[in-house]
Amino acid sequence: MAAHAGKTAIVIGAGIGGLAAAAALAPHFAAILVLERDHPPQKAIARSGVPHGNQAHVLLLGAQQALSALLPGFEADLEAAGAVSFRQSADGFMDFARIGKMTPFDIGMNCYAASRPLIEAVVRRRVAGLANVTIIEGARVEALLTSSAGDAVLGVRHAGPDGAPVTLAADLVIDAAGRNGTLSREMLARTGREPLAATAIGMEIAYTTGIFAIPDDAARAWKYAYVVAGPPADTRSGLLLPIEGGRWLVTMVGRFGDRPPADHAGFLDFARGLRSPVLHEALKTAVPEGKFARFIAPGSTWRHFERLDDPPRGWLPLGDTICDFNPVYGQGMAVAAQEAVWLRRLLDDGAGDLAELQAAFLKGLPAIIAPAWSASINDLGFPQTIGERPPDLAERLRFAAAIMMLGARDWEICRLWMEVTNLLKPPTVFQAPEFRARIGAVMAEMAARA
Ligand SMILES: Cc1cc2nc3c(=O)[nH]c(=O)nc-3n(C[C@H](O)[C@H](O)[C@H](O)COP(=O)(O)OP(=O)(O)OC[C@H]3O[C@@H](n4cnc5c(N)ncnc54)[C@H](O)[C@@H]3O)c2cc1C
């Protein structure tokens, strides 16, 4: 606490990452300004600064727990705001490519489903309520300001309400402005640093989402349904989530130029084309509310800020600025919030000056990002995906398929698999000898059948 008390911080962006970062800093900094280019609406509706906000946003348990650690009582707030609680697996219909339908086990994992705007509104309300945090809306940051030697970030320049530039100084600037990391990459280039190394796994992922009133005949064994694509040939997915207001949020996902239509008939047709008829059946009598929303994501990109030799002092990246993941794995909010928890832990543990804090934070990023990134590596199993294939890719894909196969019928593996996909445990847990042996047996079984 003492090391940073009295210092001021600026956080760029009031998305989930920026808000979580502000919450992480709050006990340790005198004043935190969050600069947001949008005027986020009071109501839980999507806004232009987050163009993907209409799309399905699964709140993984990893996100839920990280946000609760930063904002105690977050889950109760979410429920009070209308989020729908459900039991992971037990309340789900899940059907995976090559594996088929999963047995709905009760694995003791309680989750919430809500629209992204509602999740963000709940987090924003809590963060705005912190005494030393101020969210300034309509403040588009144009540049990170640096020392003349380029060895420190000193503040930011943003456009004021009348468009005139405003400069603000801070001891620490956190860039949580989202996908691409443009502001930080521009600052690093301007201060003479080499372009950042990045790893990309390129595949076009097209989302179309509709909101539906839940039909009266919707007495089903499941609360949510997920039909999941898988390499090499099954490229279409569909997800149905119950959200606030007694509605279903339904997303269709296509890859490699197969874009789900944004009209009702075309959307239903795409749903009919999924491997399982469950979503099409459910939607037959459901009435859409408003327009369908589309978004196209380019895959996954990890910008390796952790490899910078001499990062300028007084600056940290966070959230999608560092890594944007293939959205189908639902990881972005969890990773951003876990990075913020990491920042809080370093501050709580008394990380020395800001340079030490920065070094420790950047060094710890791969341990947070790599477990999530391992899911994107599976995308390389689609022949059309662009990216460097690890030499053991085929083995990895067989291993992943065997985990799913086993998890579909075995409570213990199902629970572990869900803990891994919810970013509560790293995928390395499956390397324990007792699991390896069982997974190996299933791999042999699958090979014999192939
Ligand atoms: C289609 C899609 C579906 C997704 N589904 C899921 C999911 O199921 N689960 C999940 O956990 N994640 C999902 N994600 C990822 C998730 O949206 C993000 O990873 C997560 O919100 C963390 O993002 P962030 O806060 O870093 O960035 P963002 O959410 O993009 O927020 C950035 C903020 O910065 C503001 N901003 C940008 N530039 C400036 C500037 N110059 N000055 C001031 N403010 C600025 C923006 O207005 C915005 O408020 C999905 C993403 C996409 C694209």
The ligand as a MOL file (V3000), in Angstrom:
LIG
                    3D

  0  0  0     0  0            999 V3000
M  V30 BEGIN CTAB
M  V30 COUNTS 53 58 0 0 0
M  V30 BEGIN ATOM
M  V30 1 C -17.9080 -11.4700 -31.0740 0
M  V30 2 C -17.2560 -11.5160 -29.7120 0
M  V30 3 C -17.7790 -12.3490 -28.7520 0
M  V30 4 C -17.1540 -12.4250 -27.5120 0
M  V30 5 N -17.6260 -13.3120 -26.5990 0
M  V30 6 C -17.0490 -13.3930 -25.3900 0
M  V30 7 C -17.5340 -14.2980 -24.4110 0
M  V30 8 O -18.4210 -15.1180 -24.6700 0
M  V30 9 N -16.9550 -14.2700 -23.1820 0
M  V30 10 C -15.8960 -13.4420 -22.8980 0
M  V30 11 O -15.3980 -13.4660 -21.7610 0
M  V30 12 N -15.3950 -12.6030 -23.8190 0
M  V30 13 C -15.9370 -12.5500 -25.0450 0
M  V30 14 N -15.4410 -11.6900 -25.9710 0
M  V30 15 C -14.2490 -10.8720 -25.6240 0
M  V30 16 C -14.6350 -9.7060 -24.7570 0
M  V30 17 O -15.5520 -8.8610 -25.4000 0
M  V30 18 C -13.3650 -8.9000 -24.3640 0
M  V30 19 O -12.2550 -9.7210 -24.3190 0
M  V30 20 C -13.5270 -8.3160 -22.9960 0
M  V30 21 O -14.6230 -7.4610 -22.9930 0
M  V30 22 C -12.3170 -7.5290 -22.4810 0
M  V30 23 O -12.1110 -6.4910 -23.3200 0
M  V30 24 P -11.4270 -5.1170 -22.9750 0
M  V30 25 O -12.0400 -4.4510 -21.8190 0
M  V30 26 O -9.9750 -5.3650 -22.9670 0
M  V30 27 O -11.8250 -4.3620 -24.3170 0
M  V30 28 P -13.2500 -3.8640 -24.7820 0
M  V30 29 O -14.3450 -4.6340 -24.2290 0
M  V30 30 O -13.1590 -3.7420 -26.2620 0
M  V30 31 O -13.3290 -2.4010 -24.1490 0
M  V30 32 C -12.4970 -1.3770 -24.5960 0
M  V30 33 C -13.0860 -0.0640 -24.1210 0
M  V30 34 O -12.1770 0.9790 -24.4480 0
M  V30 35 C -12.8860 2.0350 -25.0640 0
M  V30 36 N -11.9440 2.7200 -25.9330 0
M  V30 37 C -11.3590 2.2370 -27.0630 0
M  V30 38 N -10.5050 3.1280 -27.5720 0
M  V30 39 C -10.5190 4.1900 -26.7440 0
M  V30 40 C -9.8430 5.4240 -26.7310 0
M  V30 41 N -8.9520 5.7480 -27.6850 0
M  V30 42 N -10.1040 6.2980 -25.7240 0
M  V30 43 C -11.0050 5.9900 -24.7520 0
M  V30 44 N -11.6840 4.8420 -24.7230 0
M  V30 45 C -11.4470 3.9400 -25.7000 0
M  V30 46 C -14.0510 1.3560 -25.7950 0
M  V30 47 O -15.1070 2.2440 -26.0540 0
M  V30 48 C -14.4150 0.2670 -24.7800 0
M  V30 49 O -15.2930 0.7530 -23.8070 0
M  V30 50 C -16.0240 -11.6220 -27.2340 0
M  V30 51 C -15.5050 -10.7670 -28.2160 0
M  V30 52 C -16.0980 -10.7330 -29.4480 0
M  V30 53 C -15.4870 -9.8630 -30.4990 0
M  V30 END ATOM
M  V30 BEGIN BOND
M  V30 1 1 1 2
M  V30 2 1 2 3
M  V30 3 2 2 52
M  V30 4 2 3 4
M  V30 5 1 4 5
M  V30 6 1 4 50
M  V30 7 2 5 6
M  V30 8 1 6 7
M  V30 9 1 6 13
M  V30 10 2 7 8
M  V30 11 1 7 9
M  V30 12 1 9 10
M  V30 13 2 10 11
M  V30 14 1 10 12
M  V30 15 2 12 13
M  V30 16 1 13 14
M  V30 17 1 14 15
M  V30 18 1 14 50
M  V30 19 1 15 16
M  V30 20 1 16 17
M  V30 21 1 16 18
M  V30 22 1 18 19
M  V30 23 1 18 20
M  V30 24 1 20 21
M  V30 25 1 20 22
M  V30 26 1 22 23
M  V30 27 1 23 24
M  V30 28 2 24 25
M  V30 29 1 24 26
M  V30 30 1 24 27
M  V30 31 1 27 28
M  V30 32 2 28 29
M  V30 33 1 28 30
M  V30 34 1 28 31
M  V30 35 1 31 32
M  V30 36 1 32 33
M  V30 37 1 33 34
M  V30 38 1 33 48
M  V30 39 1 34 35
M  V30 40 1 35 36
M  V30 41 1 35 46
M  V30 42 1 36 37
M  V30 43 1 36 45
M  V30 44 2 37 38
M  V30 45 1 38 39
M  V30 46 1 39 40
M  V30 47 2 39 45
M  V30 48 1 40 41
M  V30 49 2 40 42
M  V30 50 1 42 43
M  V30 51 2 43 44
M  V30 52 1 44 45
M  V30 53 1 46 47
M  V30 54 1 46 48
M  V30 55 1 48 49
M  V30 56 2 50 51
M  V30 57 1 51 52
M  V30 58 1 52 53
M  V30 END BOND
M  V30 END CTAB
M  END
